[in-house]
């Protein structure tokens, strides 16, 4: 997705909505691109949380411990190897409203950041 192109963002959002309407699961990385390797976890974008609330589907935080090591932004670095992950408790959205998206986003980010900083 080109974050600077409204048509690109809208197209991705619509494709995700269509998959959810079909009963399929999707995986969204709300952190977006983080070119600064010193950033442990950047701020999240709201779209994934807005969509989860609209469709009343849970948000499942997953921590990928080795992504910066395996897939760094530094050219010709990184490489093959294990990628460890941890699936955290689900955040149910069935009773949430759109105005709850910021709180949900902050809570999910906190779970992931706390795990990465541990």
WOFENPE-V651144 format. One record per residue. RES is the residue in three letters. PHI is phi in radians with two decimals (NA if undefined). PSI is psi in radians with two decimals (NA if undefined). Layout:
# WOFENPE-V651144
res:phi:psi
RES:PHI:PSI
RES:PHI:PSI
This chain:
# WOFENPE-V651144
res:phi:psi
UNK:NA:2.39
UNK:-1.62:1.86
UNK:-1.12:-0.32
UNK:-1.57:-0.06
UNK:-1.98:1.98
UNK:-1.04:-0.72
UNK:-1.09:-0.71
UNK:-1.12:-0.84
UNK:-1.07:-0.78
UNK:-1.11:-0.72
UNK:-1.09:-0.76
UNK:-1.13:-0.76
UNK:-1.07:-0.77
UNK:-1.14:-0.70
UNK:-1.13:-0.70
UNK:-1.14:-0.77
UNK:-1.02:-0.75
UNK:-1.09:-0.75
UNK:-1.11:-0.74
UNK:-1.10:-0.72
UNK:-1.08:-0.47
UNK:-1.47:-0.01
UNK:1.49:0.20
UNK:-1.55:2.73
UNK:-1.60:2.70
UNK:-2.33:2.75
UNK:-2.12:2.16
UNK:-2.17:2.40
UNK:-1.86:1.64
UNK:-1.25:-0.10
UNK:-1.25:-0.53
UNK:1.29:-2.91
UNK:-1.33:2.34
UNK:-2.26:1.59
UNK:-1.29:-0.23
UNK:-1.62:1.92
UNK:-1.19:-0.24
UNK:-1.37:-0.25
UNK:-1.36:2.11
UNK:-1.25:-0.83
UNK:-2.70:2.00
UNK:-1.28:3.00
UNK:-1.15:2.61
UNK:-1.55:2.69
UNK:-1.58:2.70
UNK:-1.46:-0.32
UNK:-0.96:-0.77
UNK:-1.11:-0.65
UNK:-1.32:-0.64
UNK:-1.08:-0.76
UNK:-1.16:-0.74
UNK:-1.07:-0.76
UNK:-1.17:-0.75
UNK:-1.07:-0.63
UNK:-1.68:-0.01
UNK:0.99:0.76
UNK:-1.99:2.60
UNK:-1.24:2.69
UNK:-1.77:2.26
UNK:-2.03:1.75
UNK:-1.20:2.30
UNK:-2.23:2.24
UNK:-1.72:2.23
UNK:-1.89:1.82
UNK:-1.22:-0.54
UNK:-1.88:0.14
UNK:-1.06:-0.74
UNK:-1.17:-0.53
UNK:-1.31:-0.74
UNK:-1.42:-0.59
UNK:-2.26:0.99
UNK:-1.28:2.89
UNK:-1.43:-0.28
UNK:-1.22:2.19
UNK:-1.05:2.40
UNK:1.07:0.48
UNK:-2.10:3.12
UNK:1.44:-2.95
UNK:2.71:3.13
UNK:-1.21:2.76
UNK:2.69:3.09
UNK:-1.17:2.58
UNK:-2.15:1.88
UNK:-1.44:2.54
UNK:-2.47:2.67
UNK:-2.33:2.23
UNK:-1.63:2.19
UNK:-1.67:3.08
UNK:-1.05:2.61
UNK:-1.34:2.52
UNK:-1.77:1.89
UNK:-1.27:2.51
UNK:-2.10:0.07
UNK:-0.98:-0.56
UNK:-1.84:0.07
UNK:-1.48:2.71
UNK:-2.01:2.89
UNK:-0.96:-0.61
UNK:-1.18:-0.18
UNK:-1.52:-0.05
UNK:-1.09:-0.65
UNK:-1.17:-0.73
UNK:-1.13:-0.80
UNK:-1.03:-0.81
UNK:-1.04:-0.77
UNK:-1.16:-0.69
UNK:-1.15:-0.76
UNK:-1.14:-0.79
UNK:-1.07:-0.69
UNK:-1.09:-0.72
UNK:-1.05:-0.81
UNK:-1.20:-0.82
UNK:-1.08:-0.77
UNK:-1.03:-0.67
UNK:-1.21:-0.71
UNK:-1.21:-0.53
UNK:-1.49:-0.21
UNK:-1.21:NA
